[in-house]
Amino acid sequence: MLPEEVLRIAADEMLDYKGSGMSVAEMSHRSKVYIAIFDECEALLREVMAIPENYKVLFLQGGASTQFAMVPMNLMTKNGKADYAVTGSFAKKAYKEATKFGDAIAAASSEDQNFSFIPKGFPIRPDADYLHICQNNTIFGTHYAELPETGDIPLVADMSSCILSEPTDVSKYGLIYAGAQKNMAPAGLTVVIIREDLVGNAPDSVPTMLNYKTHVDAGSMYNTPPCYSIYMCKLVLEWIKSKGGLAEMKKINEKKAAMLYDVLDHSELFIPKAAKEDRSIMNVTFATGDADLDAKFVAGATAEGLVNLKGHRLVGGMRASIYNAMPVEGCEKLAAYMKKFEEENK
Ligand SMILES: *Cc1c(COP(=O)(O)O)cnc(C)c1O
């Protein structure tokens, strides 16, 4: 979802952006009017996330999936080694991709328990070039409540499904990346936040477009950036700021998630899928244990206007994705429907 307020502003500005005589969708990325939008988006992201001065912000394309390759191509270059925590299907894809470029290992994995928890306290190789984590596991509904201790080893995080959902201490990371389409903007934009010392370490063989240095040097304008998604990201960031920033987002998100987890914890029908201490506040996963009953739940929900509740095909069951833009009332309605469904089907 995108916030309705944001969609209304975008609609109002669609034909004529602030008297410019054009739509943002038509603008040259080199025009003065567009560059002001772009600069404002970066400034807002830096402000909202409190990004320190020694980090660069990049607005790229290719999705989080392209970062699965760009991270090792640019960062697995000192010792040629990287450690991965395999906590879900995206984490596993990132790990598999890294093995193409060097000695990448799964330092920890929860795959044998269907990715239902986050491994903790696992050793990482002292000469690893980085540790990669997927901070919120979108499909399985788990999230790191605490970050792994990596000492001087850079921590790299895929934050596609949790960026902007809670305050983040950016200084704890070497690199953060996120496909913007879950919590920031429409599809097409990928955000990378990279510590300066990690830029410029890629070998010459790395393609120009896949080298972070290219985009740092060109201020994300080496080629045409995803202009319209960046504009929408700016509107979303203005919306977050107006609501009180990330501390307030976290409060609201925790309240929304608690409504659903509370139903699950008091249910004799529904089984929550994620370990309690690792629960995500963005993706709530559960099932009844009976595939036909799950299908009945999803169909009944759809009839009440509660859509997209079918779990990912890899896990089945149900998943409520309750990103920032999901209003509290959406979770209230779902919680009420869950209770009603249990009453009628126990
Ligand atoms: C959705 C998602 C991805 C894939 O993102 P694309 O931008 O489609 O490549 C990767 N990682 C996580 C955690 C996701 O939620």
The ligand as a Gaussian input file, in Angstrom:
#p B3LYP/6-31G(d) Opt

LIG

0 1
 C       10.693000      -8.255000      -2.001000
 C       12.039000      -8.550000      -1.454000
 C       13.157000      -8.757000      -2.281000
 C       13.070000      -8.734000      -3.780000
 O       13.028000      -7.433000      -4.182000
 P       13.083000      -7.021000      -5.745000
 O       13.176000      -5.537000      -5.619000
 O       11.818000      -7.514000      -6.360000
 O       14.302000      -7.630000      -6.328000
 C       14.375000      -9.000000      -1.688000
 N       14.506000      -9.045000      -0.360000
 C       13.451000      -8.872000       0.460000
 C       13.649000      -8.942000       1.936000
 C       12.197000      -8.624000      -0.060000
 O       11.142000      -8.467000       0.752000

